[in-house]
Amino acid sequence: MRALWLLPRLFAAVGAVVLALALWRYSREQAFVAGASHATGTVVQLSVDRHDNGSTAYYPVVAFTTGRGDSVTVRSKVGSN
């Protein structure tokens, strides 16, 4: 019977911890976005990865210019097949 009394409180405690972590992460993301700069990028290439199992994944390579005038080219970590 004691376990039935403890279980809802345990779930509530775990939920409170998860909610606190989510709020902390949200506040950090908002602070990052507030201090970040915006730039318009152009897809200049599709990078191709062929895996041993025969699948192929394509990743965009994007070029943009920073506010200081530096040219940056970056390959996305997110691709598609």
Buried (B, 14 or more C-beta within 10 A) or exposed (E): EEEEEEEEEEEEEEEEEEEEEEEEEEEEEEEEEEEEEEEEBEEEEEEEEEEEEEEEEEBBBBEBEEEEEEEEEEEBEEBEE
